[in-house]
Amino acid sequence: MEIKKFFSSKGNLWLILAAAAGLLLLFFSAGREGNTAAAQESTPEAFELCEERLEERLVALLSEMDGISDVSVMLTLEDVPKSNQRPRVRGVAIVCRGCEDSSVKLRIVMLASGALGIASDKIFVSPA
């Protein structure tokens, strides 16, 4: 088939135009996604906010346990979580009243381990 005949057919011309429009849409949407992802990367402020929220949630959860009171929590994250990524906890320190009893301390470690998804050796519990 000759090129002139191919381009002279209206059906073929529309097919080429549609393909070109599709390629342009793909090109521009890929550029936007890259800019959006860069804009959604976490800042140090967002990192601290994420740590604070996790700490607050863990304090609230631990405060519901029988036998402990005056709970303070400090946790550290592995790295700054990107958009739509769950933060990874490096470790947590828990200070509270009532954890002198080893069974209470064990329950605190088990609860924190399950809630944060970390191993128990990453959790330190101390009496206030």
C-alpha positions in Angstrom: 0.0 0.0 0.0 1.3 3.4 -0.9 1.7 6.1 1.8 -0.4 8.6 -0.1 -3.3 6.1 -0.4 -2.9 5.2 3.3 -3.2 8.9 4.4 -5.8 9.8 1.9 -8.3 7.4 3.4 -10.5 9.2 6.0 -10.6 6.1 8.2 -6.9 5.8 8.4 -6.5 9.5 9.0 -8.8 9.4 12.0 -6.9 6.3 13.3 -3.6 8.2 13.1 -5.1 11.3 14.8 -6.6 9.2 17.6 -3.3 7.4 18.2 -1.4 10.7 18.3 -3.9 12.1 20.8 -3.5 9.0 22.9 0.2 9.4 23.0 0.0 13.1 23.9 -2.4 12.2 26.8 0.0 9.5 28.0 2.9 11.9 27.8 1.2 14.7 29.7 -0.3 12.5 32.4 3.1 10.9 33.1 4.6 14.4 33.6 1.8 15.4 36.0 2.1 12.2 38.1 5.8 12.8 38.5 5.2 16.4 39.7 2.4 15.3 42.0 4.5 12.6 43.6 7.3 15.1 44.2 4.9 17.5 45.8 3.5 14.8 48.0 6.8 13.7 49.4 6.9 14.3 53.2 8.6 17.2 54.7 10.3 17.2 58.1 7.2 18.8 59.5 5.0 16.0 58.2 7.5 13.5 59.6 7.2 15.0 63.1 3.5 15.2 62.7 3.4 11.5 61.8 5.5 10.6 64.9 3.3 12.7 67.1 0.1 11.1 65.9 1.5 7.6 66.4 2.6 8.6 69.9 -0.8 10.0 70.8 -2.6 6.9 69.5 -0.3 4.6 71.4 -0.7 6.7 74.6 -4.5 6.5 74.2 -4.4 2.8 73.7 -2.0 2.1 76.6 -4.1 4.4 78.9 -7.0 2.0 78.4 -5.1 -0.9 80.0 -5.8 -1.8 83.6 -3.1 -1.2 86.1 -1.1 1.5 84.3 -1.4 5.3 84.4 0.6 8.5 83.5 1.7 7.1 80.2 4.4 8.8 78.1 5.6 7.5 74.7 8.4 8.4 72.4 8.9 6.7 69.1 11.3 7.0 66.3 10.6 6.3 62.6 12.9 4.5 60.2 12.6 7.2 57.5 10.3 9.9 56.2 7.2 8.1 54.8 6.3 9.0 51.3 2.7 9.6 50.2 0.5 6.5 50.6 3.2 4.7 52.4 2.9 3.4 56.0 5.6 4.7 58.3 8.1 2.1 59.7 8.8 2.4 63.4 12.4 1.9 64.5 11.7 1.8 68.2 9.6 3.0 71.0 10.1 4.0 74.7 7.2 3.8 77.1 7.3 5.3 80.6 4.3 4.7 82.9 3.2 4.0 86.4 2.3 0.4 87.2 4.7 -1.4 84.9 6.8 -2.6 87.8 4.8 -5.9 87.7 6.4 -8.2 85.0 3.0 -9.4 83.7 1.8 -5.8 83.2 5.1 -5.0 81.5 4.7 -8.0 79.2 1.2 -6.9 78.3 2.5 -3.4 77.4 5.2 -4.8 75.2 2.8 -7.2 73.5 0.2 -4.4 72.9 2.8 -2.0 71.5 4.4 -4.7 69.3 1.0 -5.6 67.8 -0.1 -2.0 67.4 3.1 -0.8 65.8 4.0 -3.9 63.9 7.5 -4.1 65.4 9.5 -6.8 67.3 9.4 -6.7 71.1 13.1 -6.1 71.3 12.4 -2.6 69.8 10.3 -1.7 72.7 11.6 -0.3 76.0 9.3 0.0 79.0 10.2 1.8 82.2 8.4 2.8 85.4 7.7 6.5 85.9 
